[in-house]
Amino acid sequence: MKSQTQVIQFILFLIISISIFSLISTYLFSFSQSSQDRLLSYFRELVASYSSSLIINTYTNCKYCNYSKVLYGLPFQVFENFHEINASNNVIYVRSVPLQKGFATSMHNLNQTTQFIGFFSTGFTPSFYGLNKTSIATISFNKSENKFKIG
């Protein structure tokens, strides 16, 4: 009888320890996923705001030039997600590719006659693989055509 209680006690401790381990690992995984989603959302917002500010800066600083070009670097991947930047109709769209979530922002009431075209993806562009792994995005402004191009 004594040996049966030890076996039952061992099985109960095993079941309890496995259940505690699974609860803790599930909680940590869900916390990790929610933190990752939140950080990616902030990153999309930051990229859209930064691109919009660069467009406005290029537009206001180019008073006597006909053409200007701005280069800036973006991380190649963030949490294994590539990012796409699309500009059209006075709006910038930033989207995370495998996650399929996006963010849109306006150009802060920039002149409506200005055209915005272009598409940039960190996944389809050549990147500088080194310690920081960045992709270079370009914003060009042609003042004679009054057109911005992201690429």
Rosetta blueprint (number, residue, H / E / L):
1 M L
2 K H
3 S H
4 Q H
5 T H
6 Q H
7 V H
8 I H
9 Q H
10 F H
11 I H
12 L H
13 F H
14 L H
15 I H
16 I H
17 S H
18 I H
19 S H
20 I H
21 F H
22 S H
23 L H
24 I H
25 S H
26 T H
27 Y H
28 L H
29 F H
30 S H
31 F H
32 S H
33 Q H
34 S H
35 S H
36 Q H
37 D H
38 R H
39 L H
40 L H
41 S H
42 Y H
43 F H
44 R H
45 E H
46 L H
47 V H
48 A H
49 S H
50 Y H
51 S H
52 S H
53 S H
54 L H
55 I H
56 I H
57 N H
58 T H
59 Y H
60 T H
61 N H
62 C L
63 K L
64 Y L
65 C L
66 N L
67 Y E
68 S E
69 K E
70 V E
71 L E
72 Y E
73 G E
74 L E
75 P E
76 F L
77 Q L
78 V E
79 F L
80 E L
81 N E
82 F L
83 H E
84 E E
85 I E
86 N E
87 A E
88 S E
89 N L
90 N L
91 V E
92 I E
93 Y E
94 V E
95 R E
96 S E
97 V L
98 P L
99 L L
100 Q L
101 K E
102 G E
103 F E
104 A E
105 T E
106 S E
107 M L
108 H L
109 N L
110 L L
111 N L
112 Q L
113 T L
114 T L
115 Q E
116 F E
117 I E
118 G E
119 F E
120 F E
121 S E
122 T L
123 G L
124 F L
125 T L
126 P L
127 S E
128 F E
129 Y L
130 G L
131 L L
132 N L
133 K L
134 T E
135 S E
136 I E
137 A E
138 T E
139 I E
140 S E
141 F E
142 N E
143 K L
144 S L
145 E L
146 N L
147 K E
148 F E
149 K E
150 I E
151 G L
